[in-house]
Amino acid sequence: MATISVATRFVPVAAKTDTEVRLAMQRLWLTGRILPVGARLQVHHTFRSSEEKPLEVIYAFGLPRDAALRRFRVRGEGFSVRSELKPVEEAVKAYEAGLAAGHLSTLARQYGDGLVNLTLGNIRPGETVTVVLEVLAGVETHDDGLRFRFPFTLAPCYHGKARAAEVAPGVGELELPEDEFGDLILPRFAADASDLHEVGFDLRLAMPGSIREIASPSHPLRIEQADGSASRVLLATGREVPDRDLVLDVRTRNGLEGVLSGLDTEGHGRFAAVVPSRTFGERSEAPRQVVFVLDRSGSMSGAPIKQARRALEACLGALAPDDRFGLVAFDDRIEVFRGSLVEGSAESREQAREFLRGVDARGGTELAAGISEAAGLLGRGGGDILVLTDGQVFGTERILAKARDPGVRIHCLGIGSASQDRFLALLARETGGVSRFLTPRERVDLPVVDLFASIGRPVAAGLEVKLEGIAGGRIAPEPPPAVFACRPLVLFGESDGAAEGRLAFAWDGGKAAVPLQICASPLGETLRVLQGARLITDLESRWTGGEESGAAVRREEQRVDRKLEELSRAYGLASRRLALVAVVERAGDQPGELPKTQVVPVGMPQDTAFASYFRRPGPAPSVAAAPGPVGVLWSLAEPARALFSRRRAAEPLAYEAAPAAMAELEVYEKAADTLLELAARMEPDGGMPGTTEEERVQATILALLSFLAGGNTENSGAFRSHVRRLLAFLEDALHIHPVVSRIITLARQGRTLEGDWPARQPGPKLWAQLEAEIPAELR
Amino acid sequence: MTPGPAPAFSTVLDSDKFLPYAGDVRGREKLFSLQELAAETGLPARTIRFYIARGLLPGPAGAGRGAAYASEHLARLRAIRKLQAKGLMLAEIARELGGAKLEAGLPEPSAWWSYSLQEDVVVWVRAGLSPWRTRQVRTLLAELASRLGAEAQEEEKDDGND
């Protein structure tokens, strides 16, 4: 049965007071095209003034991953004007001059952390103006598909020098230090987003080959088959509130493999190649050194921290005895499990679990300190760091600068309804790791186990890529030094023109090549700007700006500045050095009138507690060591009410799933829970616990069959590394019983036996039962 | 976004030589355009407009091309900068600057926690700080409290020895 949610009709009336809401920005609509290597998006902002004076509106938003602004168009009654790209100082001057002359002026300016202020001045009373902003954005690629994320809201983030307060019931303000963020204006954060502007999307998906699945953990979708191989993806409910990012999952039938190419407007060849990780063969089984870094800041409280804890417990189960691991939990303080790396022995893993049980979400997010502590644990031997965080931090360029230093790979699992995808993608890429992000309403534990299986053992290390037979061929940005299982290698490049040649790869212990054809398709221009957006994002992350430092650092900053300006001009894309501006002269513009300035508020991300950033005056929770406060002098606080409205969350999103599907989902979830539990109980030698050797072998076979039945094999599934370790244990136990070798053969073929294996117990009868189940050809 | 009503100009500024909005303003005191005010204070024009809309700063005298800002505006902006440097947020500055001299009614109250560390030591902390700041302060207070406690015990011991 399909029930349609009631609150879908958007009316600009405040839910609580029934008074009309005067929204300066009424609508934010996302259109555009998603390709396997990035997206070319148009973001439509509709502004309307209900003021009696001219209006100046400021909308603040964060860029998606690997994104840059290209241009915008301002549309209103009788005009449609295109923006110009100018150095920031000139753009601001043009904006101010236009404003003073009474013209409609628009400025899009980028600040640190990929934050943008879109400012629109002199909207007349009653006038409606639309700004259509073109944004190039990256996607998270997987061997079999991609994940796309677009921020519909802005998360308040932690910064050591930020000031935050609740200024009215359910309304928070956050101010950032000016020396780092200049005149950036942040929005007010509304605990309840239901009175804010409406958001929605209408996107095209163009994938090679056929699409197996399009899904979203964030929004209800409607999917239409568009012309050719493209699909049209729309918001099923028609409109939504700005309290979470849009997340789209696309899975293809035959993988993302392939080359997109074309000629740009100047006739140069442009290409983007997606090379699946299996091109580089199997990964090595060398021992690894991993430090887990768990964000325990207040914004992680609730489901995210619980899920992260469980995920880490399962990761501990996947450690081999010659692996060494460490564990760091941080908020604005750091807690380290045992001060050094420890072996993956049963005892230390049990102690690590004990340590994790005591970890709860609380203070700020000093991510840089957590990472440097983890890097310190790894020491000179190097290794990998796995960070589990919502990434809700400001001042990320400085964190990146610190993270690059120690030369360790950082992998990120971002969790959040408005997680800082741009930052976490950069953090992983700049250190040679991989990142994944999730929404808090998805399972966090399975993906982290999956991510963990790739960590520490790239399928290719010391990678070098060459273009062969392509005139003027060049790859930029630089290819990553390593490739990991399940994550394809994505390369952007250019050539003198149409060409045919190949991409040759060499890595430690292997080489391969794939054909590369650059043909004359109109896609070239899109590929050019997507490449530019990647290059600019990488460079932006190296600009820490404003920090007091030595002459050498300042010279480096100037170099980055110059390079950024060059890149911006070459690709025609905005950056922190170049801004977009447009001035529209309308008939009857009156100079000199001072517009009223308004900032567009945004909704708190759905799963971030308002109180973790904005605390109202009220009884403080008591901390054991600190003396409790004895009194409050004045209180502005209104009678306590729910800080964080869950009204929308409690409603059915759009269509209730059919009962059968729900039951199926429940079974799936339970099975996954069981596997996680099994993974956590594994011994360091790869076997399951038991009192005798025979009992251990039997328990291990039962566990193996459970993983196989759950769709995991040696090389696929989240528990692939667990399967491999169970198999390795059984290889050494062939003498126990002839059935053992048959089970191994079965598993290597990716097959399993029917039966409720997790529920079975070891015992004298089990051998006979197994023998009866094993197919005849293996007996 | 509903900033409170801007306090009436005459009640806000310390200077009693403040001049009324209209009339013979020009020629009696140095006046600034918005751009000049921006150049003088180092604040972007957009930021100044934002402050005006939030009621932190009165609007200009006159309208259209004749809109002008006086030295009081300059003084007010400098006062805002000073309070910002002290760590106050704009909402608090608006209260601080606007509230003190409001003639009608009481000033807007602000909430403070009082921590009694010892019988003779009380520390005041502004309520409604961000959670991480609150934790920093409380950690330090706990330290201070335990040190004060230790000192007191030492003294008692000393007293006993006498």
Chai-1 contact restraints between the chains, C-beta under 6 A:
chainA,res_idxA,chainB,res_idxB,connection_type,confidence,min_distance_angstrom,max_distance_angstrom,comment,restraint_id
A,E96,B,A45,contact,1.0,0.0,6.0,A-B,restraint_1
A,R163,B,M89,contact,1.0,0.0,6.0,A-B,restraint_2
A,A164,B,S130,contact,1.0,0.0,6.0,A-B,restraint_3
A,A165,B,M89,contact,1.0,0.0,6.0,A-B,restraint_4
A,A165,B,G128,contact,1.0,0.0,6.0,A-B,restraint_5
A,V167,B,A91,contact,1.0,0.0,6.0,A-B,restraint_6
A,E175,B,M89,contact,1.0,0.0,6.0,A-B,restraint_7
A,D183,B,P44,contact,1.0,0.0,6.0,A-B,restraint_8
A,D183,B,T47,contact,1.0,0.0,6.0,A-B,restraint_9
A,G298,B,P131,contact,1.0,0.0,6.0,A-B,restraint_10
A,D332,B,W132,contact,1.0,0.0,6.0,A-B,restraint_11
A,G363,B,W132,contact,1.0,0.0,6.0,A-B,restraint_12
A,G363,B,R135,contact,1.0,0.0,6.0,A-B,restraint_13
A,G364,B,W132,contact,1.0,0.0,6.0,A-B,restraint_14
A,P591,B,R65,contact,1.0,0.0,6.0,A-B,restraint_15
A,G592,B,G64,contact,1.0,0.0,6.0,A-B,restraint_16
A,G592,B,R65,contact,1.0,0.0,6.0,A-B,restraint_17
A,G592,B,A67,contact,1.0,0.0,6.0,A-B,restraint_18
A,E593,B,G64,contact,1.0,0.0,6.0,A-B,restraint_19
A,K596,B,A53,contact,1.0,0.0,6.0,A-B,restraint_20
A,T597,B,R49,contact,1.0,0.0,6.0,A-B,restraint_21
A,T597,B,F50,contact,1.0,0.0,6.0,A-B,restraint_22
A,T597,B,A53,contact,1.0,0.0,6.0,A-B,restraint_23
A,Q598,B,M1,contact,1.0,0.0,6.0,A-B,restraint_24
A,V599,B,M1,contact,1.0,0.0,6.0,A-B,restraint_25
A,P601,B,M1,contact,1.0,0.0,6.0,A-B,restraint_26
A,R615,B,G128,contact,1.0,0.0,6.0,A-B,restraint_27
A,R615,B,P131,contact,1.0,0.0,6.0,A-B,restraint_28
A,R616,B,G128,contact,1.0,0.0,6.0,A-B,restraint_29
A,P617,B,A111,contact,1.0,0.0,6.0,A-B,restraint_30
A,P617,B,A127,contact,1.0,0.0,6.0,A-B,restraint_31
A,P617,B,G128,contact,1.0,0.0,6.0,A-B,restraint_32
A,V623,B,R138,contact,1.0,0.0,6.0,A-B,restraint_33
A,A625,B,A142,contact,1.0,0.0,6.0,A-B,restraint_34
A,A626,B,R138,contact,1.0,0.0,6.0,A-B,restraint_35
A,A626,B,L141,contact,1.0,0.0,6.0,A-B,restraint_36
A,A626,B,A142,contact,1.0,0.0,6.0,A-B,restraint_37
A,P627,B,Y115,contact,1.0,0.0,6.0,A-B,restraint_38
A,P627,B,L117,contact,1.0,0.0,6.0,A-B,restraint_39
A,P627,B,A145,contact,1.0,0.0,6.0,A-B,restraint_40
A,P629,B,W113,contact,1.0,0.0,6.0,A-B,restraint_41
A,P629,B,Y115,contact,1.0,0.0,6.0,A-B,restraint_42
A,V630,B,S114,contact,1.0,0.0,6.0,A-B,restraint_43
A,V630,B,S116,contact,1.0,0.0,6.0,A-B,restraint_44
A,G631,B,S114,contact,1.0,0.0,6.0,A-B,restraint_45
A,V632,B,A111,contact,1.0,0.0,6.0,A-B,restraint_46
A,L633,B,W112,contact,1.0,0.0,6.0,A-B,restraint_47
A,W634,B,P109,contact,1.0,0.0,6.0,A-B,restraint_48
A,W634,B,A111,contact,1.0,0.0,6.0,A-B,restraint_49
A,S635,B,A111,contact,1.0,0.0,6.0,A-B,restraint_50
A,L636,B,A111,contact,1.0,0.0,6.0,A-B,restraint_51
